């Protein structure tokens, strides 16, 4: 009677193929996380004069640089006016903003910060983000109060 034996050759072939696949894929994983760190402010007052902060208050009302705004549509209009003035005055960025998803050939400062309380509704914040996007703001950064 013949004793059964295990043929390990196909198993070794599969393992070698997997080893080659892992050797090829491993260098493709990201080695670092690139983050943009804010530059030090150059002005004496500490706040860049081109900073635009849209704040959603606890009652749902909006402010643009501490000036009340009635609706997201009015916010879009006010931001559009500000951006148009910046184009006319050539208020460019102090840094290079190169993002293939948001081409800005004129390099005009259009950064907007949206500050909202943690308890704010998602729909309210989404409407504010849409209003700032439709005004041409890029990039848009979110700030959340009380992350503790």
Secondary structure as GFF3:
##gff-version 3
##sequence-region A 1 148
A	DSSP	alpha_helix	9	26	.	.	.	ID=ss1
A	DSSP	beta_strand	52	56	.	.	.	ID=ss2
A	DSSP	beta_strand	62	64	.	.	.	ID=ss3
A	DSSP	beta_strand	67	69	.	.	.	ID=ss4
A	DSSP	alpha_helix	72	89	.	.	.	ID=ss5
A	DSSP	beta_strand	112	116	.	.	.	ID=ss6
A	DSSP	alpha_helix	122	135	.	.	.	ID=ss7
A	DSSP	beta_strand	140	144	.	.	.	ID=ss8
###
